[in-house]
Amino acid sequence: MKTYPLFLNNQWVMSDEAIGIINPASSDVFAKMSTVDRKGVAKALDDAQVAFQGWRKLTGKKRGEYLEKIADELEQQSEEIARIITCENGKPLAQSSGEVAMSVDHLRWFAGEARRTYGRTVPHQDEGKRHIITKTPVGVTAAISPWNFPLVLALRKIAPALAAGCPVILKPSSQTPICAVALAKCVEKAGLPQGVFQLVAGSASEISQEFLDNPICKKITFTGSTEVGRILIKGAAVSIKPLSLELGGHAPFIVFEDADLEVAVEGAMITKFRNTGQSCIASNRIYVQSSIYSDFLELFVEKTRALKIGGGLEDNVDIGPLFNEEGLTKAIEHIENAVSSGAELKCGGEQIDREGYFLKPTILADVPSDADCMTEETFAPIAPVSSFDSESEVIEKANDTHYGLCAYAYTRDVSRSFRLMESLEAGTIGLNDAVPSTSQCPFGGFKQSGWGRELGSEGVEAFLETKHVSLGLEI
């Protein structure tokens, strides 16, 4: 069984302690990952600070060239890296390939954005003054990424930070670190200067505490649960350390009677069952207007029953395993709670009798608003569906949550589209679009779904400080 190394100050480092990595399709440990303690993280931060002095002085054009080289390497290794993602995460191989492709796109986008960290001049009010606004990199950055999209969500942090001039220390999920090792190999081949990118792994609480306590770490960017986000907020409060937080979601999916039914159902299939439902922007509450409710359910159930379930490396698989036993247990509890609350089980609802953490994709109809799956984020292939009568009613239901990451709506009424655009409380809104996220547009949430934005020009802005320089002149 192979043990994978850390990447510290451009050196590959094996440790005495290692953690096992489980394949969700078999529930077997198939690899191990080296770990580091707080002392090792502190050393990585020291090395990153040394690297910062040179990296920040490079032109944006030069930093962008490095990002392009990483993208080239990632693209060349895409098949191997996609297989790694599937083995440690469980998602179907085609979806892992899509994740690698999106990661490459993020790198290329931010390679261009590295040239565009604009300042500005501001017209003066006093004749003896001139005003200049400049942008400077915030400094050494810690990036903490999750297991559900282990490569692309890491690069949403790494790429803009590097583009802005900030060295990065990546702490991936302990359950999915191997694709991060593959990324570090691409970084090494791209020839990044020593200490500009480093990879650590180990105890999340110990590593994150060092990031919070160590003054060298000037910024933490995190994707994960709202609960962990709260812990980071409390820890960062001591030193007022800046955070970027992409947290939980509970996306509504709204279908109006004027929508193209086939398009809406296909959108529901993508938003609900992509990555086996384990996505922060997955549709968690599906609302269908009463006049088309039965027709929508019939077609939705038909297509869901046709989904192929299996290990991610099997051919033509649509639904892989859930990530771990805990997720499977919670999913079954959500199904049982909904049914006991009065929902009708239309399909699925059962664990599959095979190795791994497999659950049949599930549709629940007439789900009451107080069922657990209608109030809590469900990281599973479970689709709760209920009906609504009026636009105002469904907007109220859609916004009745602590979360505000993403929302979807299907309608062919242009006026309604604008009303939804303005009234839905979410950072991303997909109108007749099941895949709204893209490199060039900002991504992030309202309310308890997080702080700040990733991607787009806002993605680089998150790693820049703004300075006002007032020049006194002899006129």
N, C-alpha and C positions, 0 to 999 in steps of 0.2 A: 504494500500500500504506500503510495507516494505521499511524502510530506512536502508542502510548498513553503518557500521562504518569504520573508519580509523584504522590502526594498527600502533601505535606509541610507541616505546620503550617497546614492548611486552604487551601493553595495548590496549583494544578495546575502541575507543573514538567516541562518537556521537557528532555532532556539531549542532548548532542552524540553520545554513544555509545548504541547501541540493540542489543538482541538479537532475532534472528528467532524467530518462533513457528511451529511446524510443525503442520499438520493431519495426524494419523496415518492418516486415510483416503486421503490423496493423497500423503503425504510431501513436500508443497510448503509453503514458507514463505508464510503468508497475512497476517501482521501483524508488527509490531515493538513492543518494549517499551523504554521509557527505563530507564536504569540510574543508579545512584549509587555513589560510591566511599566509602571509610571516613570521609573527612572529612565527607561529606554525612550519613552515618549518625550520626556524633558530634553534628552539628548537630541532627538529628532527636531524639536522646536529650536534648540540652539543652532543646529546646522541649517535649518531653514532661515533663521535670522541672518546668518552669514551670507546665504545665497541671495537673500532679498536685496542686498546692497548692489549686487551686479545685475540681477534680473530686472529691477525697476528702472535701471538706466538704459536698457535696450530700447530701441524704438519699437512702437507698436507694430510696425511692418515686420521687424525681425522676430518679435514674439509670435506674430501670426504665422510666419514661415515655419516655426517649430510646431505649432498646432497642426498645420497642413501635413507636416511629416508624420506626426502621430496618427492623423487620419489615414494617411497612405498605408502605414503599417497595420492599422486596425482593419482596413479594407482587405489587405492581402491575407490576413489571418482570420477573416470573417467566418469561414466554415468551422474551423476549429473552435473559435471562441463561442459560436452559437451552440455547439455541442456541449461545451463546458457549462453554459448558462442552463441548458436543458437538464443536464445531469444534477446540478446543485439546486436548481429552482423548481424543476418539474414541468415547466411550460412546454407546449408542443414546439418542435424544432423550427417550424416555419415562423412562429412568433418570436423565437429567439433570434432568428436571422433578421427579422424586422427590427428587433431591438438594436442589433449591431449596426444596421443601416442607419437608424435614427441617431445613434451615437456618433457615427461618422459625420452625419449632417450637422449635428451640434458643433463638432470640432471645426468644420469648415465655415460655419456661420460666424463663430466667435473669432476665428482667424481673421476674418474681414473686419469684425467689430473692434479688434485690437487697434486698428488705425483710426477709429472714430470716437475716441474718448475726448470729445470736444470740451473746451472751455468757451469763454465768450468775453467780449468787452462790453461794458455798460456805460451809456452816456453819462457824463459828469454833470453835476449841478453847481459845483464851485469851479471857477476858472483855473484855480491852481491845483486841481486834482485830476487823476485819471483812474479808472477802475477796471481791474482785470479779474475774471473768475477762472481759476485753474482746477484741474482734476488730478489727484495723486492717488496711488494705490494704498489701500487701507493697511496692508502689511501681511504678516504670516497668517494664513487661513487654515482652519480645521474643517474638513468636510466629512460629515457622517451620513452614510447612505444606507438604504434599506434592502431587504431581500427580494421584494416582489418584482422590481425592475433593476437588478443589481448593477448593470453596466450603464444604462442610459441615465439613470438618476444620479449616479456618481459623476458622470460627465457634464450634467447640467450645472454642477458646482465647480468642477475642476477647470473646464474650458474657459468660462468667463473670468474666473479668478486669475488664471495664468495670463489671459489676454489683458487684464487690467494691470498686471505687473506684480501679482501676489504669489509667493511660493505656497504650495498646498501640501498638507498632510491628510491623506485619505484614511478614514477608518470605515471599512465596509462592514456590512452585517457579518457576524461570526458564522452564520449559516451559509453565506454565499460569497466567500472571499476569493475563490479561485479565478473568477473572471477578472477580478481586480489585479491579480498577479499577472494575468495575460496582458492587461492594459499596461502594467508597469514595464513589461518586456517591450511593448511598443514604444513607451516613453524612452527606455534605454536605447533602443535602436534609432530613435529620432535624434538622439544626442543632446537632450536637455542638459543644461549645466548642473553641476553637482548640487544636490540639496533642494532643487526647485520643486521636485515632486517626490514624495515619500509615501510608503504604504506601511501602515501598522495594523495589527489585529490583536484581539484578546478581550479582556473584560471590558464591556461597554461602560460600566460605572467608573472603573479606575481610569480609563483613557479619557473619557469625557470630563472627569473631575480635573485631570491635569490640564486639559484644554481650558477649562473654566478658570482655574486658579493661576495658571502661568501667565504672567504679563506679556510674554513674547507673543502669545497667540492673541491676535488683534480682532479676530472675527471667527464665529462658528456658523456654519451653514448646515442645516439638518433636514432630512426628510424622514418622517416616521409618524408614530401615533401622537395624538393630542396629549395623552397622558405623559409621555416622555417629554414632549414640548414644554409642558408646565414645569417639569423638573429642571430643564435647561434654563427656563426663564428665571426661576428662583435662584439658580446658581449664578447666572449672569448678572443678577441684580447687585451682587456684592461689589463688583468692579465696573458696573454699567457696561458690560461687554456687548457689542452689537451682535445680534442674531438674525439670520434669515431662516424662517421656519415654514416648511411645507408639510402640513399635518393632515388630519383625517378629513374624510368627505362623506357625504350622504346624498348623492346626486339624485334629483328628481328627473324623471323622463316623462314628458307630457305629450300626449297624442290627441290632437283636435280632430273633429269630425270631417274637416275639409282636407286633411292630410292624405297623401298617397299611401294607402294602407301597406302595400308591399314594401315601399321604401321605409316606412316607420317600423315595420316588423324586423326588417333587415338591420335597421339601426339599433333596435333593442337587442338583437342577437349579438351584435358587435360590442355594444357598451356593457352588456351584462356578462357575457361569457368569455370575453377576451381575458387571457391569463387566468382562466378558471374562476373568474369573478374577483380575483385578488388584485384589485386596482383601486386607488383612492378616488378615481373619477368614474368608477363603475356606476351604472344606473342602479340605485338601491331601492327606489320607490317609483313604480310605473303607474301613471295616472292616464286613463283612457276615457274619452268622452262617452257618455252613456249610449248614444245612438249607434256607435260602432264598437262598443265594448265586446259583444259576443263574437263579432267577426274577427277582431284583433286577437282575442284569446284563441280562437280556433286555429288561426294561421300560426300564431306564436307557439302553441303546443305542438303542432305538426312539425315545424322546423326544429324545435328543441329535441323532440324524440328522435330525429334523424341525425343528431350529432354523434360523432364517433368518439368514444372514450378510450383512453389507453395511455401507455407510457409515452413521454414526449418524443422518444426516438423511433417510435413505431410510425408506419406510413399513414398519412392522411388523417392524423388525429386532430380533433377539434378541442377536446376537453382533457386536460391532464389531471394529475393528482392535486389535491390540496397540499399546501406546503408542509404541514406537520399534523401530528395527532391532535394537538390543542385546537387548531383551526377546524379540523373535522368534527371534533366534539362540539364546538360552539355552533357550527353550522347545523348539526342535527338538533341541538337545543332550540335554535331559532325556528326550525321547521315545526317541531313539536309544539312550541309556544304559539305559533301562528294558528295551527290547526285547532289547538285547544281553545283559542280565542274566537273561533268561528270561521277561519279561512278554509277554502276548499283546495285540497291537493289535486292539481290537474295532471301532473306527471313528475317522475323522479321521486325524491324524498328519501332515498335509501343509499346506504353504503354499499359499495360493490365488493363482492366476496373474492378478493385477490390481494396479493401483497401490495403495500403502499396505502396512501391515504385518498382513496377514490370515493367520490360521491356522484350519484346520478344528477345531472342538471335538473333543477326543480322549478316548477311554476306553481305559485299559490294565487288563487283568485279570491276576490272579495275580502281582502285582508283588512282588518280593522286598524284604525290609525294608532291605537295604543299597543299593538303587537310589537315585540322586541325588534323584529326585522324592519319595522317602520320608524323606529326611533334610534337604533344603534347601527353603526357601520357594520355591514355584513361582508366579510371577505370570503365569499364562497359563491358557487354557481346557483344562487337562489334568487328568483325573480318574483317579488310580491307585486300583485296587480290589483288595482281598485279603480272604481269609476268616479266620474265627476260630471256635473251638469253645466256649470258656467265658468267662464274665464276667470272672473274674480275669485270664485271659490277655489280653483286649482292653484292660482297664484298664492293665495293665503296658505294652502296646504304645502306648496313647494317651499315656501320661505319659513315654515314652522319647524325650524331646526337650528341647533347651535352651529351647524357647519355651513359653509358657503364656498366650496371649492369649484364645483362644476354643476351645470344644469343643461338639460336637453329639451327641445321642444320641436314638434313636427306640425307644421301648418303651411297652407299655401296663401294665407291672407297676409298681404304685405303690411297693412296697418297693424294687425295683431302682432306681427313679428317685431315691429318697433315698440309696441307696448310691452312685450315680453322682455325685450332688450333692456328697457329702462326699469322694469319692476322686479325682475328676478334677481335675488341676492346671491350672486356667485361671481367668482373671478373669471371663469370661462363659461361661455354659453354656446352650445352647439345648436344652431337653428337648422333643422333638416341636415345635420352633419353629425355623424357618430364618431369622427376622429378629428376634433378641433385643434388639438395640440400641434404646434409647429415651431421650428427653431426661431423664426423671426418675430414671433408674437409672445407677449408676456404671459407667464403662467403663475398662478398663486390664488389664495383664497380670501374670502371675507370671514368675519367672526372668528370662531375657534378653528378655522382651517389654516390659520397661519399668519405670518408676518412677511411682507415683502413679495417680490416677484422674481422668478427665474425666466430665462430665455428672453428673446428680443433685446432691444437696446437697454431695457431695464435690467437684464441679466448682468451686464458689465457694470452698470451704475451701482449695483449692490456691493461692489468691491472697490469703490472709489470714494475718497473723501473730497469735499468741495472746499476750496479756499477762495476767499476774497482778498485781493491785494489792492490796497489803496495807495496810489503813487502821488506824493506831493511833488509838484514841479515848479520850477522857476519859469513863469510865463512872461 
